[in-house]
Amino acid sequence: MFSFKHEWIEKNVGLLAVATMLAISVGGLVEITPLFFIRNTVEPVDGVRPYTPLELRGRDIYQREGCYLCHSQMIRPFRDEALRYGHYSLAAESQYDHPFQWGSKRTGPDLARVGKKYSNEWHVQHLLAPRSVVPESVMPNYPWLLSTPLQYADIADRMKALREAGVPYSLTRAEYERNVKKFGPKVAEELSIPDAKENLIKQAQEGDYDGDRSNITEMDALVAYLQMLGTLVDFSKYDNDHFVKDR
């Protein structure tokens, strides 16, 4: 009976058009309506900032290699998830993500709070040969990350594109001063588009993420990105129920 009705709808051009428009309208409303309440959706919290140039390139590599297909970055507000991964994810922590990495697919563990959980050396070894540190892992090896020089000649253009999407990278003096007030002088300097290359090189050399300061590799960028995930908000400043009203 169901298949007959489905076929009847498909053969009726007018009805199919109406049904299609209805489906598009409902889907559009579901996606668009929350944007009218975005200020109420993003929790007011200290510490959240856009990615530095090096972290941004690391995120690009994370997406290019398909890491998001097996790892989510969304800890749900359930006791078992909080016990395993830490405080549940806040919308504010993903406000500068384009696209965000929330999801439910977990072939591997959630990475929302992986930052600073392991050393740089552990991350490098894990990416080179996962089973050498996690014997039961099904993650593939990524040895080329350590030998591939990081391409960052276009980092300023990447930041300009995200600036158009609303990420507060600064291009003018007024935007820089705005970031000083919002994030502080140190972060404001890191978000300056004209200084993007210099800031990327400086963070890579000071962080020494891949263990070799003489080269800047894709491993440097990816580990820098992983090491900041979930570290921006100091949850010890907030009571356990502080964010309940925003859920």
GUKELO-754513 format. One record per residue (C-alpha): x, y, z; residue number from 1; residue in three letters. Coordinates in Angstrom, 2 decimals, padded with zeros to 5 digits. Each point is the difference from the previous one (the first is absolute). Layout:
GUKELO-754513
- X; Y; Z; NUM; ALA
...
end
This chain:
GUKELO-754513
- 000.00; 000.00; 000.00; 1; MET
- 002.86; 002.35; 000.91; 2; PHE
- 001.91; -000.69; -003.22; 3; SER
- -003.18; 000.66; -002.03; 4; PHE
- -000.50; 003.41; 001.61; 5; LYS
- 003.67; 000.87; -000.50; 6; HIS
- -000.23; -000.85; -003.70; 7; GLU
- -003.22; 001.98; -000.32; 8; TRP
- 001.67; 003.09; 001.46; 9; ILE
- 002.98; -000.34; -002.33; 10; GLU
- -002.24; -000.21; -003.07; 11; LYS
- -002.08; 003.02; 001.04; 12; ASN
- 002.24; 002.95; -000.98; 13; VAL
- -002.04; 002.62; 001.82; 14; GLY
- -000.23; -001.96; 003.23; 15; LEU
- 003.70; -000.90; -000.15; 16; LEU
- 000.90; 003.67; -000.41; 17; ALA
- -002.12; 000.98; 003.00; 18; VAL
- 001.45; -002.81; 002.13; 19; ALA
- 003.54; 000.97; -001.05; 20; THR
- -000.53; 003.66; 000.89; 21; MET
- -001.51; -001.00; 003.34; 22; LEU
- 003.00; -002.16; 000.83; 23; ALA
- 002.42; 002.79; -001.00; 24; ILE
- -001.95; 002.54; 002.05; 25; SER
- 000.02; -002.13; 003.14; 26; VAL
- 003.70; -000.77; -000.40; 27; GLY
- 000.79; 003.66; -000.59; 28; GLY
- -001.92; 001.12; 003.06; 29; LEU
- 001.78; -002.55; 002.17; 30; VAL
- 003.38; 001.35; -001.15; 31; GLU
- -000.80; 003.71; -000.21; 32; ILE
- -002.16; 000.59; 003.09; 33; THR
- 002.81; -000.64; 002.55; 34; PRO
- 002.05; 002.75; -001.67; 35; LEU
- -002.50; 002.58; 001.28; 36; PHE
- 000.84; -001.09; 003.53; 37; PHE
- 003.76; -000.47; -000.48; 38; ILE
- 000.88; 002.46; 002.77; 39; ARG
- -001.99; -002.10; 002.43; 40; ASN
- 001.49; -003.21; -001.37; 41; THR
- 003.66; 000.94; 000.44; 42; VAL
- 000.77; 000.01; 003.72; 43; GLU
- 001.83; 003.04; 001.43; 44; PRO
- 003.32; -001.51; 001.02; 45; VAL
- 003.57; 001.25; 000.36; 46; ASP
- 002.97; -001.40; -001.90; 47; GLY
- -001.48; -001.02; -003.35; 48; VAL
- 001.90; 001.47; -002.94; 49; ARG
- 000.49; -000.68; -003.72; 50; PRO
- 002.76; -002.33; -001.13; 51; TYR
- 003.54; 001.28; -000.37; 52; THR
- 001.48; -000.27; -003.54; 53; PRO
- 001.83; -003.25; 000.86; 54; LEU
- -003.06; -001.54; 001.66; 55; GLU
- -002.11; 001.04; -002.97; 56; LEU
- 002.30; -001.85; -002.42; 57; ARG
- -000.08; -002.97; 002.36; 58; GLY
- -003.78; -000.01; -000.11; 59; ARG
- 000.14; 000.10; -003.81; 60; ASP
- 002.21; -003.09; 000.04; 61; ILE
- -002.30; -001.68; 002.54; 62; TYR
- -002.87; 000.47; -002.45; 63; GLN
- 002.04; -000.96; -003.05; 64; ARG
- 001.05; -003.31; 001.53; 65; GLU
- -003.60; -000.79; 000.96; 66; GLY
- 000.61; -000.16; 003.75; 67; CYS
- -003.53; 001.28; 000.59; 68; TYR
- -001.39; -003.17; -001.59; 69; LEU
- 001.05; -002.03; 003.06; 70; CYS
- 000.29; 002.63; 002.73; 71; HIS
- -002.69; 002.36; 001.22; 72; SER
- 000.62; 003.14; 002.04; 73; GLN
- -003.24; 000.06; 001.93; 74; MET
- -000.28; -001.26; 003.57; 75; ILE
- -003.67; -000.36; 000.83; 76; ARG
- -001.42; 001.12; 003.38; 77; PRO
- -000.23; -003.54; 001.38; 78; PHE
- 001.74; -001.38; 003.07; 79; ARG
- 001.80; -002.81; -001.84; 80; ASP
- 001.36; 002.39; -002.64; 81; GLU
- 001.16; 002.55; 002.55; 82; ALA
- 001.75; -002.71; 002.04; 83; LEU
- 001.83; -001.26; -003.07; 84; ARG
- 000.83; 003.19; -001.86; 85; TYR
- -000.56; 002.97; 002.32; 86; GLY
- -002.46; 002.91; 000.09; 87; HIS
- -002.60; -000.14; -002.74; 88; TYR
- 000.64; 002.13; -003.07; 89; SER
- -001.24; 003.58; -000.11; 90; LEU
- -001.32; 001.69; -003.11; 91; ALA
- 002.36; 002.88; 000.81; 92; ALA
- 003.00; -002.28; -000.54; 93; GLU
- -000.97; -000.54; -003.63; 94; SER
- -001.15; 003.52; -000.85; 95; GLN
- 003.03; 000.61; -002.24; 96; TYR
- -000.10; -003.41; -001.73; 97; ASP
- -000.84; -000.11; -003.70; 98; HIS
- -001.20; -002.72; -000.13; 99; PRO
- -000.37; -001.21; 003.57; 100; PHE
- 001.12; -003.52; 000.93; 101; GLN
- -002.99; -001.09; 002.07; 102; TRP
- -001.50; -003.35; -000.82; 103; GLY
- -000.83; -003.47; 001.27; 104; SER
- 002.40; -002.19; -002.03; 105; LYS
- 002.60; -001.47; 002.32; 106; ARG
- 002.17; -002.69; -001.44; 107; THR
- 002.65; 001.64; 002.15; 108; GLY
- -000.44; 001.98; 003.24; 109; PRO
- -001.43; 003.49; 000.12; 110; ASP
- 002.75; 002.64; -000.28; 111; LEU
- -001.80; 003.01; 001.45; 112; ALA
- 002.31; 000.03; 003.06; 113; ARG
- 003.10; -001.78; -001.29; 114; VAL
- 002.14; 003.15; 000.29; 115; GLY
- 002.88; -000.31; 002.53; 116; LYS
- -001.17; -003.49; 000.94; 117; LYS
- 003.06; -001.51; -001.67; 118; TYR
- 003.45; 001.35; -000.82; 119; SER
- 001.06; 001.21; -003.45; 120; ASN
- 002.19; -003.09; -000.29; 121; GLU
- -002.98; -002.28; 000.67; 122; TRP
- -002.07; 001.67; -002.72; 123; HIS
- 002.84; -000.25; -002.52; 124; VAL
- 000.51; -003.69; 000.73; 125; GLN
- -003.73; -000.66; -000.03; 126; HIS
- -000.38; 001.63; -003.42; 127; LEU
- 003.04; -001.83; -001.39; 128; LEU
- -000.96; -003.44; 001.32; 129; ALA
- -003.19; -000.06; 002.11; 130; PRO
- 000.33; -003.60; 001.15; 131; ARG
- 003.40; 000.71; 001.53; 132; SER
- -001.77; 001.96; 002.77; 133; VAL
- -003.57; -001.35; -000.24; 134; VAL
- 000.22; -003.70; -000.95; 135; PRO
- -003.73; -000.39; -000.67; 136; GLU
- -000.17; 003.05; -002.31; 137; SER
- -001.40; -000.36; -003.53; 138; VAL
- 001.27; 003.43; -001.03; 139; MET
- 002.23; 000.07; -003.12; 140; PRO
- 003.59; 001.24; 000.07; 141; ASN
- 000.77; 003.58; -001.09; 142; TYR
- 003.81; -000.04; -000.47; 143; PRO
- 000.01; 002.65; -002.74; 144; TRP
- -001.06; 002.69; 002.47; 145; LEU
- 003.51; -000.01; 001.50; 146; LEU
- 001.81; 000.29; -003.32; 147; SER
- -002.35; 002.38; -001.84; 148; THR
- 000.89; 003.70; 000.29; 149; PRO
- -002.93; 002.11; 001.10; 150; LEU
- -001.37; 002.23; -002.74; 151; GLN
- -000.90; 003.34; 001.51; 152; TYR
- 000.64; 002.56; -002.74; 153; ALA
- -003.76; 000.56; -000.26; 154; ASP
- -000.73; 000.12; 003.73; 155; ILE
- -000.96; 003.69; -000.16; 156; ALA
- -002.52; -000.73; -002.77; 157; ASP
- -001.49; -002.85; 002.04; 158; ARG
- -000.44; 002.34; 002.95; 159; MET
- -001.53; 002.70; -002.23; 160; LYS
- -002.57; -002.53; -001.24; 161; ALA
- -000.96; -000.91; 003.56; 162; LEU
- -000.12; 003.69; 000.87; 163; ARG
- -002.73; 000.37; -002.62; 164; GLU
- -001.86; -002.81; 001.76; 165; ALA
- 000.10; 001.91; 003.28; 166; GLY
- 003.16; -001.29; 001.67; 167; VAL
- 001.65; 003.05; 001.65; 168; PRO
- 003.41; -000.10; -001.68; 169; TYR
- 001.28; 003.56; -000.29; 170; SER
- 000.98; 001.73; -003.21; 171; LEU
- -000.34; 003.62; 001.07; 172; THR
- 001.29; 001.87; 003.02; 173; ARG
- -003.52; 000.45; 001.32; 174; ALA
- -000.61; -003.77; -000.17; 175; GLU
- 003.29; -000.62; 001.77; 176; TYR
- -000.93; 002.37; 002.82; 177; GLU
- -003.39; -001.69; 000.25; 178; ARG
- 001.75; -003.35; 000.49; 179; ASN
- 002.29; 001.50; 002.64; 180; VAL
- -003.07; 000.97; 002.02; 181; LYS
- -001.75; -003.32; -000.54; 182; LYS
- 002.86; -002.53; 000.18; 183; PHE
- 002.99; 001.88; 001.42; 184; GLY
- 003.22; 001.21; -001.69; 185; PRO
- 001.67; -003.40; -000.42; 186; LYS
- -002.96; -001.65; -001.72; 187; VAL
- -000.68; 003.13; -002.06; 188; ALA
- 003.52; -000.23; -001.44; 189; GLU
- -000.56; -003.64; -000.95; 190; GLU
- -003.23; 000.92; -001.82; 191; LEU
- 001.64; 002.69; -002.15; 192; SER
- -000.22; -000.93; -003.68; 193; ILE
- 002.99; 002.13; -001.13; 194; PRO
- 002.19; -001.85; 002.54; 195; ASP
- -001.42; -003.46; -000.74; 196; ALA
- 003.15; -001.60; -001.47; 197; LYS
- 002.27; 001.35; 002.72; 198; GLU
- -002.39; -001.16; 002.72; 199; ASN
- -000.28; -003.46; -001.54; 200; LEU
- 003.77; -000.44; -000.18; 201; ILE
- 000.46; 001.31; 003.54; 202; LYS
- -002.57; -002.37; 001.53; 203; GLN
- 001.38; -002.99; -001.90; 204; ALA
- 003.57; 000.68; 001.13; 205; GLN
- -000.88; 000.78; 003.60; 206; GLU
- -002.43; -002.91; 000.30; 207; GLY
- 002.34; -002.47; -001.74; 208; ASP
- -002.98; -002.28; -000.51; 209; TYR
- 001.73; -002.53; -002.26; 210; ASP
- 003.31; 000.01; 001.88; 211; GLY
- 001.97; 001.77; -002.75; 212; ASP
- 000.25; 003.79; 000.11; 213; ARG
- 001.95; 000.14; -003.26; 214; SER
- -003.09; -000.83; -002.08; 215; ASN
- -003.70; 000.83; 000.15; 216; ILE
- -001.95; -003.07; -001.00; 217; THR
- -003.64; -000.97; -000.29; 218; GLU
- 000.56; -001.93; 003.23; 219; MET
- 000.80; 003.27; 001.79; 220; ASP
- -003.31; 001.50; -001.11; 221; ALA
- -002.17; -003.02; 000.75; 222; LEU
- 001.45; -000.56; 003.47; 223; VAL
- -000.36; 003.73; 000.76; 224; ALA
- -003.67; -000.27; -000.90; 225; TYR
- -000.55; -003.13; 002.09; 226; LEU
- 001.80; 001.48; 002.99; 227; GLN
- -002.36; 002.97; 000.25; 228; MET
- -003.26; -001.93; -000.25; 229; LEU
- -002.05; 000.48; 003.16; 230; GLY
- 002.63; 002.07; 001.77; 231; THR
- -001.38; 003.51; -000.48; 232; LEU
- -002.68; -000.04; 002.70; 233; VAL
- 001.03; -000.31; 003.64; 234; ASP
- -002.98; -001.93; 001.36; 235; PHE
- 001.36; 000.19; 003.55; 236; SER
- -001.27; 003.61; 000.03; 237; LYS
- -003.60; -001.10; -000.41; 238; TYR
- -002.42; -001.93; 002.20; 239; ASP
- -001.22; -003.38; -001.21; 240; ASN
- -003.41; 001.40; -000.92; 241; ASP
- 001.22; 003.30; -001.45; 242; HIS
- -000.77; -000.87; -003.62; 243; PHE
- -003.24; -001.90; 000.59; 244; VAL
- -002.09; 003.07; -000.81; 245; LYS
- 001.58; 000.16; -003.47; 246; ASP
- -000.85; -003.57; -000.94; 247; ARG
end
